[in-house]
Amino acid sequence: MARFKSLIMRNKLMDTLVNLRGNARACIYTEPLWGLPVNLYMPLAAKYMEALGLDVFQIGVVATTYLLSQMFFSFISGAVTDKLGRRWTTTIFDSLAWLVPFFFWMNARGFAWFMVAAAANGIMRITNNAWSLLMVEDAPKSKLVSIYSLSTIAGLLSGFAAPLTSLFVGENNLIPTMRWLYLFAFVCMVIKIYLVHTMTTETSPGVRRKEELRGKSVFAAMKGSWSVIRQMFTKTPLMLVLGIMSCVMVIRSSTENFWPLLVTGKLGISEGSLPLLSAMKSVVQLVFYFMIATRLKPRYFFRPMRLGLMIILVLHLGWYILPRELAPLVYAGVLMEALEMSILTPLLSSLQMLLLDQTERSRMFGFSLTFCLLVTSPFGALNGLLARVEQGLPMLLSALMAGLALLLLTRFRLLADRQGLLTDAGEETA
């Protein structure tokens, strides 16, 4: 037993997980309370909208509304987070961003219900800012990749429950099953919000910013925002990373909203297989995280990120041209998707955080995400229009976005080498 424990602890991710303390521990350990319900309902969310009468264009409009809502709330997220503090912002806006949408999804009757839920769910960008800073702001730089990896793994562990959705749908039907899953998500989120609030303390930068803004309005916290935005736009390496993130966000939105419609429509995969595919992706991604994330270092980003983006390009191009008689290849494609996600997710998050200005991290974090969402928001409706023409066209667009991301990555590498960026990012990744 002692030898087994010693072997496990040699894995840097496991060592980090066991030795997590403070805010990072609270954020990571409670994350399955969000990941479990999301992994239960997400594989069939697009089919749920379709079952309630939405066509592909309306699904695209809902996706665009969600992105536009995220863009607005990302813009003010830094000021709100600085004014209220990382801890209270997480508590208040987690409640608004998740409990309200869960209620509307649970009771949805048509297009308008999903529009309201999408607009409310976009508030999560405020809490995403606050929660991310709460989790990592007092943590060592050398631990960033591992902490982001562990936060993703915490959600992936919950993905093992996704096949239960297939059983529920088989026993009942899609609409009542989804309503019960959204109710379950509501309860889980209430518990998570309470635990995170009681188990965390305000970060030291958060305390400093709250003191600076004491007695001032949120609008005062926005003072100097245009200066911060201009500063952000002058940081070419950061803008290149944000460009890559924007491309990946378009691809993720397309996969989330239109891939299920493609595989159940054009390729003939059954609805009940979608949760199984989601669970399989979670399992494989979890394995890849433990195999790969321990070796990822922000300083040596180029080769793994290039591999991840090339996988996306080939994979989405393959989904576009795949004939119905070769539909079983979808399962192999899901395995490849799990590989690229285990590479790109922690590296992009770490690079973004490392390139942000230290004194304006909160506002610049929010503004950088606003930029990404401003770029990506039209693509939801665009993909809806493309899907009306041919179900596979959103996948072709995703392949093109992966190609653009590869070009931006090459440019970022040249700048990083020339300017000596990321030399102080730390060698330890777990």
One Martini backbone bead per residue (centre of mass of N, CA, C, O) as a GRO file, in nm:
protein
  430
    1MET     BB    1   0.058   0.062  -0.021
    2ALA     BB    2   0.302   0.252   0.003
    3ARG     BB    3   0.397   0.209  -0.290
    4PHE     BB    4   0.143   0.311  -0.427
    5LYS     BB    5   0.147   0.594  -0.303
    6SER     BB    6   0.427   0.670  -0.414
    7LEU     BB    7   0.351   0.641  -0.714
    8ILE     BB    8   0.124   0.851  -0.721
    9MET     BB    9   0.302   1.096  -0.605
   10ARG     BB   10   0.484   1.120  -0.864
   11ASN     BB   11   0.254   1.257  -0.969
   12LYS     BB   12   0.211   1.589  -1.003
   13LEU     BB   13  -0.095   1.613  -0.991
   14MET     BB   14  -0.139   1.446  -0.733
   15ASP     BB   15   0.044   1.612  -0.552
   16THR     BB   16  -0.113   1.875  -0.585
   17LEU     BB   17  -0.389   1.777  -0.489
   18VAL     BB   18  -0.303   1.691  -0.198
   19ASN     BB   19  -0.145   1.991  -0.148
   20LEU     BB   20  -0.374   2.160  -0.141
   21ARG     BB   21  -0.459   2.501  -0.053
   22GLY     BB   22  -0.710   2.684   0.016
   23ASN     BB   23  -0.863   2.812  -0.252
   24ALA     BB   24  -0.782   2.588  -0.450
   25ARG     BB   25  -0.911   2.360  -0.293
   26ALA     BB   26  -1.205   2.461  -0.293
   27CYS     BB   27  -1.241   2.487  -0.603
   28ILE     BB   28  -1.166   2.195  -0.684
   29TYR     BB   29  -1.341   2.012  -0.484
   30THR     BB   30  -1.629   2.153  -0.594
   31GLU     BB   31  -1.650   2.116  -0.909
   32PRO     BB   32  -1.837   1.857  -0.943
   33LEU     BB   33  -2.105   2.017  -0.875
   34TRP     BB   34  -2.092   2.123  -1.175
   35GLY     BB   35  -1.999   1.887  -1.367
   36LEU     BB   36  -2.217   1.674  -1.330
   37PRO     BB   37  -2.475   1.817  -1.448
   38VAL     BB   38  -2.348   1.908  -1.716
   39ASN     BB   39  -2.280   1.611  -1.818
   40LEU     BB   40  -2.583   1.528  -1.827
   41TYR     BB   41  -2.714   1.767  -2.023
   42MET     BB   42  -2.524   1.862  -2.262
   43PRO     BB   43  -2.545   1.636  -2.490
   44LEU     BB   44  -2.884   1.723  -2.511
   45ALA     BB   45  -2.941   2.031  -2.549
   46ALA     BB   46  -2.994   2.055  -2.857
   47LYS     BB   47  -3.221   1.837  -2.864
   48TYR     BB   48  -3.410   1.986  -2.669
   49MET     BB   49  -3.459   2.229  -2.850
   50GLU     BB   50  -3.568   2.067  -3.088
   51ALA     BB   51  -3.808   1.930  -2.928
   52LEU     BB   52  -3.926   2.243  -2.870
   53GLY     BB   53  -3.901   2.373  -3.192
   54LEU     BB   54  -3.616   2.435  -3.279
   55ASP     BB   55  -3.412   2.549  -3.510
   56VAL     BB   56  -3.096   2.597  -3.626
   57PHE     BB   57  -3.111   2.906  -3.621
   58GLN     BB   58  -3.217   2.940  -3.331
   59ILE     BB   59  -2.978   2.798  -3.201
   60GLY     BB   60  -2.777   3.010  -3.307
   61VAL     BB   61  -2.904   3.256  -3.164
   62VAL     BB   62  -2.863   3.152  -2.880
   63ALA     BB   63  -2.555   3.138  -2.901
   64THR     BB   64  -2.515   3.441  -2.959
   65THR     BB   65  -2.650   3.549  -2.705
   66TYR     BB   66  -2.452   3.418  -2.512
   67LEU     BB   67  -2.199   3.566  -2.622
   68LEU     BB   68  -2.299   3.858  -2.582
   69SER     BB   69  -2.341   3.836  -2.280
   70GLN     BB   70  -2.049   3.767  -2.215
   71MET     BB   71  -1.926   4.025  -2.327
   72PHE     BB   72  -2.053   4.228  -2.136
   73PHE     BB   73  -1.967   4.088  -1.860
   74SER     BB   74  -1.665   4.095  -1.918
   75PHE     BB   75  -1.626   4.405  -1.923
   76ILE     BB   76  -1.729   4.430  -1.600
   77SER     BB   77  -1.578   4.212  -1.429
   78GLY     BB   78  -1.331   4.359  -1.314
   79ALA     BB   79  -1.478   4.582  -1.153
   80VAL     BB   80  -1.656   4.396  -0.981
   81THR     BB   81  -1.425   4.228  -0.857
   82ASP     BB   82  -1.279   4.470  -0.722
   83LYS     BB   83  -1.517   4.580  -0.553
   84LEU     BB   84  -1.623   4.293  -0.411
   85GLY     BB   85  -1.447   4.069  -0.473
   86ARG     BB   86  -1.384   3.744  -0.537
   87ARG     BB   87  -1.580   3.599  -0.337
   88TRP     BB   88  -1.852   3.763  -0.366
   89THR     BB   89  -1.872   3.748  -0.670
   90THR     BB   90  -1.898   3.444  -0.690
   91THR     BB   91  -2.157   3.414  -0.523
   92ILE     BB   92  -2.356   3.608  -0.667
   93PHE     BB   93  -2.301   3.525  -0.982
   94ASP     BB   94  -2.353   3.226  -0.963
   95SER     BB   95  -2.651   3.254  -0.898
   96LEU     BB   96  -2.736   3.413  -1.158
   97ALA     BB   97  -2.586   3.227  -1.386
   98TRP     BB   98  -2.745   2.941  -1.289
   99LEU     BB   99  -3.023   2.944  -1.143
  100VAL     BB  100  -3.184   3.092  -1.357
  101PRO     BB  101  -3.138   2.909  -1.607
  102PHE     BB  102  -3.235   2.644  -1.482
  103PHE     BB  103  -3.526   2.737  -1.458
  104PHE     BB  104  -3.577   2.789  -1.765
  105TRP     BB  105  -3.495   2.511  -1.872
  106MET     BB  106  -3.693   2.343  -1.699
  107ASN     BB  107  -3.955   2.535  -1.825
  108ALA     BB  108  -3.945   2.514  -2.116
  109ARG     BB  109  -4.144   2.612  -2.435
  110GLY     BB  110  -3.923   2.786  -2.604
  111PHE     BB  111  -3.733   3.023  -2.747
  112ALA     BB  112  -3.756   3.247  -2.521
  113TRP     BB  113  -3.643   3.079  -2.286
  114PHE     BB  114  -3.354   3.044  -2.412
  115MET     BB  115  -3.284   3.342  -2.431
  116VAL     BB  116  -3.296   3.411  -2.131
  117ALA     BB  117  -3.093   3.197  -2.037
  118ALA     BB  118  -2.854   3.295  -2.209
  119ALA     BB  119  -2.835   3.582  -2.090
  120ALA     BB  120  -2.790   3.485  -1.792
  121ASN     BB  121  -2.543   3.289  -1.840
  122GLY     BB  122  -2.337   3.522  -1.916
  123ILE     BB  123  -2.266   3.601  -1.616
  124MET     BB  124  -2.034   3.387  -1.578
  125ARG     BB  125  -1.798   3.588  -1.653
  126ILE     BB  126  -1.772   3.712  -1.379
  127THR     BB  127  -1.722   3.449  -1.213
  128ASN     BB  128  -1.481   3.355  -1.380
  129ASN     BB  129  -1.295   3.575  -1.294
  130ALA     BB  130  -1.318   3.546  -0.984
  131TRP     BB  131  -1.261   3.237  -0.960
  132SER     BB  132  -0.983   3.233  -1.093
  133LEU     BB  133  -0.849   3.429  -0.891
  134LEU     BB  134  -0.920   3.274  -0.634
  135MET     BB  135  -0.753   3.018  -0.719
  136VAL     BB  136  -0.451   3.164  -0.830
  137GLU     BB  137  -0.342   3.436  -0.701
  138ASP     BB  138  -0.185   3.275  -0.443
  139ALA     BB  139  -0.034   3.109  -0.644
  140PRO     BB  140   0.209   2.965  -0.798
  141LYS     BB  141   0.320   2.986  -1.116
  142SER     BB  142   0.420   2.680  -1.141
  143LYS     BB  143   0.097   2.579  -1.087
  144LEU     BB  144  -0.104   2.663  -1.313
  145VAL     BB  145  -0.138   2.421  -1.502
  146SER     BB  146  -0.232   2.225  -1.279
  147ILE     BB  147  -0.479   2.379  -1.176
  148TYR     BB  148  -0.627   2.385  -1.448
  149SER     BB  149  -0.627   2.081  -1.485
  150LEU     BB  150  -0.781   2.009  -1.222
  151SER     BB  151  -1.040   2.166  -1.290
  152THR     BB  152  -1.103   1.987  -1.534
  153ILE     BB  153  -1.093   1.707  -1.398
  154ALA     BB  154  -1.328   1.755  -1.204
  155GLY     BB  155  -1.530   1.755  -1.444
  156LEU     BB  156  -1.456   1.480  -1.577
  157LEU     BB  157  -1.539   1.290  -1.348
  158SER     BB  158  -1.844   1.359  -1.396
  159GLY     BB  159  -1.867   1.220  -1.688
  160PHE     BB  160  -1.932   0.923  -1.591
  161ALA     BB  161  -2.254   0.994  -1.566
  162ALA     BB  162  -2.366   1.033  -1.861
  163PRO     BB  163  -2.500   0.746  -1.924
  164LEU     BB  164  -2.757   0.797  -1.750
  165THR     BB  165  -2.910   0.957  -1.964
  166SER     BB  166  -2.973   0.718  -2.147
  167LEU     BB  167  -3.151   0.572  -1.940
  168PHE     BB  168  -3.359   0.796  -1.896
  169VAL     BB  169  -3.451   0.817  -2.192
  170GLY     BB  170  -3.539   0.518  -2.217
  171GLU     BB  171  -3.758   0.528  -1.984
  172ASN     BB  172  -3.858   0.782  -2.117
  173ASN     BB  173  -3.795   1.107  -2.227
  174LEU     BB  174  -3.636   1.384  -2.309
  175ILE     BB  175  -3.788   1.622  -2.170
  176PRO     BB  176  -3.830   1.515  -1.873
  177THR     BB  177  -3.534   1.450  -1.826
  178MET     BB  178  -3.420   1.739  -1.855
  179ARG     BB  179  -3.582   1.866  -1.626
  180TRP     BB  180  -3.455   1.694  -1.397
  181LEU     BB  181  -3.158   1.776  -1.454
  182TYR     BB  182  -3.197   2.081  -1.393
  183LEU     BB  183  -3.282   2.041  -1.101
  184PHE     BB  184  -3.024   1.902  -1.008
  185ALA     BB  185  -2.838   2.140  -1.083
  186PHE     BB  186  -2.958   2.344  -0.890
  187VAL     BB  187  -2.884   2.196  -0.625
  188CYS     BB  188  -2.577   2.169  -0.669
  189MET     BB  189  -2.522   2.478  -0.691
  190VAL     BB  190  -2.607   2.560  -0.409
  191ILE     BB  191  -2.389   2.394  -0.264
  192LYS     BB  192  -2.138   2.516  -0.400
  193ILE     BB  193  -2.172   2.810  -0.320
  194TYR     BB  194  -2.157   2.762  -0.017
  195LEU     BB  195  -1.876   2.621   0.002
  196VAL     BB  196  -1.698   2.835  -0.131
  197HIS     BB  197  -1.762   3.065   0.066
  198THR     BB  198  -1.673   2.906   0.340
  199MET     BB  199  -1.368   2.803   0.221
  200THR     BB  200  -1.288   3.104   0.165
  201THR     BB  201  -1.068   3.378   0.087
  202GLU     BB  202  -0.941   3.662   0.029
  203THR     BB  203  -0.723   3.793  -0.165
  204SER     BB  204  -0.464   4.006  -0.161
  205PRO     BB  205  -0.540   4.170  -0.420
  206GLY     BB  206  -0.839   4.196  -0.338
  207VAL     BB  207  -0.800   4.362  -0.082
  208ARG     BB  208  -0.656   4.601  -0.215
  209ARG     BB  209  -0.883   4.680  -0.418
  210LYS     BB  210  -1.108   4.726  -0.209
  211GLU     BB  211  -0.967   4.958  -0.061
  212GLU     BB  212  -0.939   5.150  -0.309
  213LEU     BB  213  -1.282   5.127  -0.350
  214ARG     BB  214  -1.377   5.245  -0.102
  215GLY     BB  215  -1.672   5.436  -0.149
  216LYS     BB  216  -1.702   5.339  -0.441
  217SER     BB  217  -1.801   5.281  -0.743
  218VAL     BB  218  -1.805   5.087  -1.019
  219PHE     BB  219  -1.736   5.327  -1.204
  220ALA     BB  220  -1.466   5.380  -1.064
  221ALA     BB  221  -1.346   5.101  -1.146
  222MET     BB  222  -1.361   5.189  -1.461
  223LYS     BB  223  -1.144   5.371  -1.436
  224GLY     BB  224  -0.915   5.343  -1.700
  225SER     BB  225  -1.008   5.131  -1.913
  226TRP     BB  226  -0.897   5.246  -2.182
  227SER     BB  227  -0.605   5.220  -2.096
  228VAL     BB  228  -0.608   4.912  -2.060
  229ILE     BB  229  -0.694   4.846  -2.348
  230ARG     BB  230  -0.456   4.978  -2.489
  231GLN     BB  231  -0.246   4.807  -2.349
  232MET     BB  232  -0.346   4.537  -2.457
  233PHE     BB  233  -0.312   4.613  -2.770
  234THR     BB  234   0.012   4.648  -2.736
  235LYS     BB  235   0.015   4.333  -2.670
  236THR     BB  236   0.084   4.118  -2.903
  237PRO     BB  237   0.105   3.840  -2.767
  238LEU     BB  238  -0.173   3.852  -2.633
  239MET     BB  239  -0.341   3.889  -2.898
  240LEU     BB  240  -0.259   3.617  -3.019
  241VAL     BB  241  -0.377   3.440  -2.799
  242LEU     BB  242  -0.667   3.553  -2.831
  243GLY     BB  243  -0.698   3.456  -3.121
  244ILE     BB  244  -0.679   3.158  -3.057
  245MET     BB  245  -0.911   3.152  -2.852
  246SER     BB  246  -1.130   3.240  -3.053
  247CYS     BB  247  -1.112   3.000  -3.239
  248VAL     BB  248  -1.175   2.786  -3.020
  249MET     BB  249  -1.454   2.900  -2.941
  250VAL     BB  250  -1.589   2.849  -3.211
  251ILE     BB  251  -1.543   2.544  -3.210
  252ARG     BB  252  -1.691   2.477  -2.943
  253SER     BB  253  -1.967   2.590  -3.025
  254SER     BB  254  -2.007   2.405  -3.269
  255THR     BB  255  -1.983   2.134  -3.117
  256GLU     BB  256  -2.211   2.183  -2.905
  257ASN     BB  257  -2.457   2.268  -3.122
  258PHE     BB  258  -2.394   2.085  -3.413
  259TRP     BB  259  -2.276   1.801  -3.380
  260PRO     BB  260  -2.529   1.646  -3.271
  261LEU     BB  261  -2.697   1.701  -3.533
  262LEU     BB  262  -2.508   1.560  -3.731
  263VAL     BB  263  -2.485   1.264  -3.603
  264THR     BB  264  -2.813   1.226  -3.590
  265GLY     BB  265  -2.856   1.291  -3.889
  266LYS     BB  266  -2.646   1.234  -4.123
  267LEU     BB  267  -2.509   0.973  -3.952
  268GLY     BB  268  -2.723   0.810  -3.749
  269ILE     BB  269  -2.693   0.863  -3.459
  270SER     BB  270  -2.807   0.811  -3.161
  271GLU     BB  271  -2.914   0.982  -2.890
  272GLY     BB  272  -2.812   0.770  -2.671
  273SER     BB  273  -2.498   0.810  -2.763
  274LEU     BB  274  -2.411   1.091  -2.663
  275PRO     BB  275  -2.346   1.033  -2.360
  276LEU     BB  276  -2.136   0.813  -2.426
  277LEU     BB  277  -1.942   0.996  -2.580
  278SER     BB  278  -1.895   1.191  -2.346
  279ALA     BB  279  -1.777   0.983  -2.149
  280MET     BB  280  -1.545   0.891  -2.327
  281LYS     BB  281  -1.409   1.167  -2.343
  282SER     BB  282  -1.359   1.200  -2.038
  283VAL     BB  283  -1.183   0.953  -1.991
  284VAL     BB  284  -0.961   1.016  -2.200
  285GLN     BB  285  -0.894   1.301  -2.099
  286LEU     BB  286  -0.805   1.213  -1.821
  287VAL     BB  287  -0.567   1.042  -1.911
  288PHE     BB  288  -0.419   1.268  -2.068
  289TYR     BB  289  -0.373   1.455  -1.832
  290PHE     BB  290  -0.183   1.259  -1.673
  291MET     BB  291   0.021   1.224  -1.919
  292ILE     BB  292   0.057   1.541  -2.019
  293ALA     BB  293   0.032   1.779  -1.806
  294THR     BB  294   0.308   1.704  -1.659
  295ARG     BB  295   0.472   1.818  -1.938
  296LEU     BB  296   0.366   2.095  -1.939
  297LYS     BB  297   0.500   2.416  -2.065
  298PRO     BB  298   0.481   2.741  -2.140
  299ARG     BB  299   0.767   2.765  -2.274
  300TYR     BB  300   0.670   2.481  -2.443
  301PHE     BB  301   0.407   2.532  -2.653
  302PHE     BB  302   0.419   2.478  -2.966
  303ARG     BB  303   0.397   2.174  -3.028
  304PRO     BB  304   0.136   2.101  -2.871
  305MET     BB  305  -0.045   2.321  -3.004
  306ARG     BB  306  -0.007   2.230  -3.294
  307LEU     BB  307  -0.124   1.951  -3.256
  308GLY     BB  308  -0.407   2.034  -3.157
  309LEU     BB  309  -0.484   2.204  -3.415
  310MET     BB  310  -0.444   1.975  -3.622
  311ILE     BB  311  -0.661   1.793  -3.511
  312ILE     BB  312  -0.897   1.982  -3.559
  313LEU     BB  313  -0.871   2.013  -3.861
  314VAL     BB  314  -0.896   1.711  -3.938
  315LEU     BB  315  -1.154   1.640  -3.780
  316HIS     BB  316  -1.359   1.851  -3.906
  317LEU     BB  317  -1.311   1.767  -4.193
  318GLY     BB  318  -1.403   1.475  -4.150
  319TRP     BB  319  -1.696   1.538  -4.059
  320TYR     BB  320  -1.778   1.673  -4.329
  321ILE     BB  321  -1.700   1.406  -4.525
  322LEU     BB  322  -1.850   1.195  -4.378
  323PRO     BB  323  -2.008   0.913  -4.428
  324ARG     BB  324  -2.260   0.716  -4.312
  325GLU     BB  325  -2.100   0.434  -4.339
  326LEU     BB  326  -1.863   0.584  -4.135
  327ALA     BB  327  -1.981   0.664  -3.847
  328PRO     BB  328  -1.796   0.500  -3.635
  329LEU     BB  329  -1.558   0.719  -3.653
  330VAL     BB  330  -1.662   0.907  -3.430
  331TYR     BB  331  -1.521   0.763  -3.193
  332ALA     BB  332  -1.232   0.835  -3.280
  333GLY     BB  333  -1.276   1.144  -3.282
  334VAL     BB  334  -1.328   1.175  -2.977
  335LEU     BB  335  -1.042   1.091  -2.891
  336MET     BB  336  -0.897   1.328  -3.036
  337GLU     BB  337  -1.045   1.554  -2.888
  338ALA     BB  338  -0.936   1.482  -2.607
  339LEU     BB  339  -0.642   1.542  -2.672
  340GLU     BB  340  -0.661   1.846  -2.753
  341MET     BB  341  -0.791   1.945  -2.486
  342SER     BB  342  -0.551   1.854  -2.293
  343ILE     BB  343  -0.366   2.076  -2.426
  344LEU     BB  344  -0.513   2.360  -2.472
  345THR     BB  345  -0.655   2.443  -2.209
  346PRO     BB  346  -0.406   2.487  -2.009
  347LEU     BB  347  -0.223   2.659  -2.196
  348LEU     BB  348  -0.405   2.902  -2.260
  349SER     BB  349  -0.463   2.987  -1.967
  350SER     BB  350  -0.164   3.031  -1.885
  351LEU     BB  351  -0.077   3.235  -2.098
  352GLN     BB  352  -0.278   3.452  -2.031
  353MET     BB  353  -0.199   3.499  -1.731
  354LEU     BB  354   0.112   3.564  -1.789
  355LEU     BB  355   0.044   3.823  -1.994
  356LEU     BB  356  -0.072   3.978  -1.780
  357ASP     BB  357  -0.104   4.243  -1.598
  358GLN     BB  358  -0.048   4.259  -1.264
  359THR     BB  359  -0.209   4.533  -1.179
  360GLU     BB  360  -0.453   4.451  -1.418
  361ARG     BB  361  -0.573   4.156  -1.419
  362SER     BB  362  -0.878   4.172  -1.387
  363ARG     BB  363  -0.950   4.367  -1.623
  364MET     BB  364  -0.783   4.226  -1.847
  365PHE     BB  365  -0.931   3.961  -1.830
  366GLY     BB  366  -1.208   4.072  -1.912
  367PHE     BB  367  -1.123   4.218  -2.180
  368SER     BB  368  -1.008   3.972  -2.325
  369LEU     BB  369  -1.278   3.820  -2.334
  370THR     BB  370  -1.438   4.034  -2.482
  371PHE     BB  371  -1.279   4.014  -2.741
  372CYS     BB  372  -1.340   3.718  -2.805
  373LEU     BB  373  -1.655   3.755  -2.810
  374LEU     BB  374  -1.670   3.970  -3.030
  375VAL     BB  375  -1.554   3.779  -3.249
  376THR     BB  376  -1.752   3.511  -3.194
  377SER     BB  377  -2.066   3.582  -3.180
  378PRO     BB  378  -2.157   3.556  -3.492
  379PHE     BB  379  -2.116   3.233  -3.527
  380GLY     BB  380  -2.381   3.115  -3.434
  381ALA     BB  381  -2.565   3.222  -3.663
  382LEU     BB  382  -2.386   3.132  -3.896
  383ASN     BB  383  -2.406   2.828  -3.834
  384GLY     BB  384  -2.712   2.818  -3.868
  385LEU     BB  385  -2.713   2.892  -4.167
  386LEU     BB  386  -2.526   2.663  -4.262
  387ALA     BB  387  -2.708   2.426  -4.154
  388ARG     BB  388  -2.942   2.485  -4.349
  389VAL     BB  389  -2.781   2.400  -4.599
  390GLU     BB  390  -2.557   2.216  -4.423
  391GLN     BB  391  -2.470   2.027  -4.151
  392GLY     BB  392  -2.138   2.035  -4.205
  393LEU     BB  393  -2.039   2.340  -4.227
  394PRO     BB  394  -1.947   2.406  -3.929
  395MET     BB  395  -1.699   2.213  -3.955
  396LEU     BB  396  -1.553   2.363  -4.179
  397LEU     BB  397  -1.519   2.627  -4.025
  398SER     BB  398  -1.348   2.503  -3.797
  399ALA     BB  399  -1.110   2.424  -3.976
  400LEU     BB  400  -1.041   2.716  -4.058
  401MET     BB  401  -0.987   2.819  -3.767
  402ALA     BB  402  -0.747   2.631  -3.717
  403GLY     BB  403  -0.568   2.750  -3.938
  404LEU     BB  404  -0.555   3.035  -3.818
  405ALA     BB  405  -0.433   2.951  -3.544
  406LEU     BB  406  -0.165   2.849  -3.663
  407LEU     BB  407  -0.068   3.123  -3.765
  408LEU     BB  408  -0.070   3.267  -3.485
  409LEU     BB  409   0.125   3.072  -3.346
  410THR     BB  410   0.372   3.129  -3.520
  411ARG     BB  411   0.389   3.431  -3.448
  412PHE     BB  412   0.417   3.393  -3.140
  413ARG     BB  413   0.680   3.237  -3.143
  414LEU     BB  414   0.858   3.455  -3.265
  415LEU     BB  415   0.812   3.663  -3.037
  416ALA     BB  416   0.899   3.489  -2.796
  417ASP     BB  417   1.192   3.450  -2.895
  418ARG     BB  418   1.270   3.754  -2.936
  419GLN     BB  419   1.160   3.854  -2.626
  420GLY     BB  420   1.170   3.635  -2.396
  421LEU     BB  421   0.923   3.489  -2.320
  422LEU     BB  422   0.848   3.293  -2.034
  423THR     BB  423   1.120   3.267  -1.854
  424ASP     BB  424   0.935   3.301  -1.562
  425ALA     BB  425   0.712   3.053  -1.554
  426GLY     BB  426   0.835   2.800  -1.486
  427GLU     BB  427   0.907   2.447  -1.462
  428GLU     BB  428   0.671   2.376  -1.299
  429THR     BB  429   0.338   2.197  -1.362
  430ALA     BB  430   0.237   2.050  -1.063
   0.00000   0.00000   0.00000
